[in-house]
Amino acid sequence: MTKTTWVCKLTLSGALSLALVGGANAWEPQSNVEFVVPYSAGGGSDINARMLVEAIRETGLVDRNILVNNRPGGSGAVGNSYTYSQGDNGHTLMTFNGGQMMSMVVNDASVQLEDLTPLATLSLDTLFVGVNASGDIEDLDDLVERAEQDPGGVTIGGAGRGGEDHLAFEMLNDNLGADFQYVPFDGTGDVTAALLGGHIDAAIFKLGSGVDQSVINLLATYAEDRLDAPFDQVPTFAELGHEDLELMIFRGYAGPPEMPAEAVEYWENVFRAASDTEKWTNEYVESSGLIPTFMGAEESAEHYRDQLEQYRVLFERAGMID
């Protein structure tokens, strides 16, 4: 396909999507749109939101500015609470992933899944354990050996407490029989800075967090099967003899609890169209190694409920909840 053909198809796709959005209902944004990210700048959710905004902007899917608003804190609870407070505002969106939902359960947060409005899911993510590439830890065995020599003295950082990074850590401790120490941060950007600065020994990373393998040595992935390039050299835990260390998370979006049905439909169509753009598929999903998986509002809501129950089982098994 030539570049000209692609641009023409993309333009027609965007125009058709806008026609569908505008024709299906009377709702459309009347002011700037706020896109809440419940984690710090530079992390996986922040990158996700900004790439999505660029995909929407470049194809003219929304005729209003979409402004990213980072509201980190409480392992996603601050952003969740802010979005909940917006009531029926159709101009407020939020990145919503498995980690936020896990944190709701573990921390018994005031805002739960039923207090938000699922809008769409665009991809699935998984996790890694990584170390500073300039350090002397070369593989998983080295990390475990260090923990055996210094019980409780080896630190592993992750984004938040009670989320997917924390769960991945607890699964690691349980399955490897090690005694690592978990250190929570507000986002993956902060985790990376701490690791490269020598303040922690290892870290939990996600596919969509922009991992730079030139400075971070990824020891293993929680994926069920070995991933595609650029992560095809990273072994799965199963390959290393730890079959129970598997964890997948969703990357989706939600709105306030009383968002009008017309607004939900509008944003579902926008997300669907954005997920087909070259910027989203090539520059973000494929380069990050994410698994493209589109689910609309209703399907996402059902998937989140199912995942919630699975997370509860994993948390109980890891001893994080009773």
Phi, psi and omega in degrees: 000130180284163180298320180298317179298317180299314181299317179298315180296320180295318179297316179295321179297316179297318180296319179295318179298319178295322179296318179295317180297313183287327184278334185285334181201171185271353185276137168203157183301135179252358180206180177303148181256134179260123181250101185280132173242114185281020180224170184287163180296143177095349180274182184299315180292325179294314177299316180303310182296316184290324176292322179293319178299319179296319179297320179291317183294315185294335181256005175064031183289332181229128184269039177213158176288139175246116188251121179284131182234104179283123177229072182285162176132143176064031181054041179101346185296324181297312179294320178300314182294320179297314180298318177301322183292348183279355172060251183254022182286113179280001181259010179243123176241162177211138170293139182220116181233177183302326181297320178297319182289323176299316180299324177303319184287309186294320185265004180049052186294157180289331177256122181246178183306317183291352180267003180234167181247106177299138182245317181186163173228134185245343182198165173246149186231163171219187189231165178226163163249128183225161178227168176295124184295339180271001180273188184256010174267115186259331182210180183298322179300321178298318181295316180295319180298320179296321179294325178292326180282334183223072183303126180079357183261350180265121186259139177234122182268155178203163180277108174085170176243128179092002179260197185294324178296318180294318178297316178301321178297312182296322176297322179297310179301316184293317186278331181266352181065027182262173179233069177278163178245127181271135178236111183275146176230169182285340181190169183295330177300318178292323178298314181299316180299319180293320180294312181291335178275358178080017182272342174225162184270330182206175182206157173264130179235158174248157179306314186277015183263009176071047181291127178263104185286355175283339180241346180238125178267110181277119186276326183193158178240149178276005181294153179292318180236160179300138185279166176281170177303143012268016183248019185288349178267356181271121181287151172280159176298325179299320178296332181269007176095015181237076188296335183279354181269077177228136181202123176241145178229154178266154172239104184230197186214148181217165178230183180298164187296329184247027178304130181301146181303324180295323178290321177301315180295320180300309184290327175300316179293322178296313180298321179298314180294319180296326182292346179263359183282156179295320181300316182289311186288316185273313186278343181240295187298307183292318181292334180271350182078013180289161179259110182295124184211098180271130172226134178283190186299308183294316180295322178296316180302317179294318180297317180297319179296318179296316180296325180302316180292322178294321179297321179302318180297315180296319179296318179295319180296325181276357179076020181272339173222161180272000000 
